[in-house]
Amino acid sequence: MRFLPILALALASALPASAQSNTWLGLEAGSPSGVAVYLERPSADISILAAWDLDDFLFVNAHWMLGEEIQIEGRTSWFWGPGAFVGFRDNDRNNDGAALGASFRVGLQHGWSRLVGYVHLTPRFEVVPETDFGMGGGIGVRVRL
C-alpha cells in the first residue's frame, strides 16, 4: 500500500503528451509529508495536501492559489495563496481530537515539461480545539497527469 503513490507517479509519467490534463499529482516531504494534488482552474488554482500516519493522524490542507505567479527567470516562479486545514489526531499523548484552522502558502517552483519541483512555507493559525500558531512547509515534486 505504501508504494501506491510511487506507482501513480510512474503511470502518470508514462502517459503520452497528448493525454495531459490540468491535474497534477505528486509527493511532498516536510511538515507534514504526504500526497499533493494541484488542480489548474481558470479563476484560481487549488493545491491540496493529504498526509496521514495510520496510527496517529490524518491531515488535509487546501489552498486557493490566487493571483498571477511572479516569474523570476524562465520556468521559475513564486506562488502564494490562502487556505484552510483540518486534522484528526489519535495518539498516546492526550492529543486526540480534531484540529481546524486557517493557513497561507508561499513558495518557489521550477517547472519542466510535465514535472514541477517546489519548496514552500505554510504558516498555520489553529482555531479548534484551541488557538495556536504553527509553521509548516515542505519540498515536493508533482507530475502532470
N, C-alpha and C positions, 0 to 999 in steps of 0.2 A: 504494500500500500504506500510505503514511503517513496517508491520510485514513480508514482503516478504523475507528479508534476514534471519530472525529467522526461518521461515518456511523452507527455503532452507537448513539451517544447520540441522534442525530436520530430514528432509527427508534423507539427506546425511548420518547422523549418523545411520539411520535405515537400510541402505544397508548392505547386507551380506558381510563378509570379502572377499569373492572370487570376488566381483564386484569392488574391489579397482582399482583406476587408478593412473596416475601421476599428477592429478589435485587436488588442494586444494582450498577450499572456506572458507572465514572467515569474521570476523568483526574486525575493528581496531578503537580504541578511541585515539585521540591525535590531532595533528595539521597537517593536517586535519583529521577528523574521516570519515570512510566510509567502503566500501566493499573491501576486499582483495582477490585477486586471485593469486595463486602460481602455476606455471607450471614447473614440473621437466622435463628437457631435457638432452640428453646425453652430449652435449658440455657445456651448461651453463643453469642454471635455470632462469626463468623470474618471477619477482614479480611485480604485478600491484595493485595499489590502486586507486579506483574511489570514489570521495567524492563530495557531492553536497548539496546545500541548494536551493530548487526550486525557491526561490525569490532572491537569491544573487549570487551564483556562481556554476560552475562545474569545477572540478579539476581532472586530471588524471596524475599519477606519475608511471612510469615504470622503473624497474632496471634489469640489466643483472647481475645476481649473478655469478661472476667469481670465479675461483679457488676452492680449496677444503675447506670444512668447517674445522675449527680448533676445534677438540674435546677437551673439558675441562674435563668432567668426565661423563661416561655413555652416557646418551642421551642429554647432554647439549653441545651446540657448539656456536661459534661465526660465523657470516656471514657478508659479505660485497659485494659491487658492485656499479659500476657507473650507472647513469640513466639520464632520462630527464623528464620534466614535461610540461604540457600545462594546462592553466586555462582560464576560461571565467568568467568575473565579470559583474554583472548588479545590482548596488545598488545606494543608495542615496548619497554616499559620494564622488561623482565625480570620481569614481574609475572604470568606465565602460571600457570594452575592454578586450583584450586578454593578457595573460602573457605566456612567453615561457622561458625555461632555462635548465640548467644542474644541476644534483644533485648527491649525493653519499650517500649510505645507509650503516650503520654499526650497528650491533645489536647482541643480545644474544637470543638463543632459547632453549627450552626444549621440547622434544617430548615424547609422549606416543604412544600406538599402532596406532591410527588413528587421533590423536589430537596433535597439536603443539601450545604452548604458546610462545610469543616472546615480546621483547621490543627493540626499535631501535631509533637511532638519524639519521636525514637526513638534512645535510647542503645543501642549495639550492642557486644557483647563477642565478638570473633572468637577461635575456638579452633583453627581449621585454616586455613592452614598454620602459623600462629604465633599466640601470644596477643597481642591488640591491642584497644584500646578506641577506639571511634569514635562520632560523633554524626551522626545523620541527621534528617530531618524534611521537612515539606512542607506545601503548601496544595493543596486539591483540591476537586472537586465531583463528586457522583455522583447518578444518577437511578434511581428505582425502575423495574424492568422490568415 
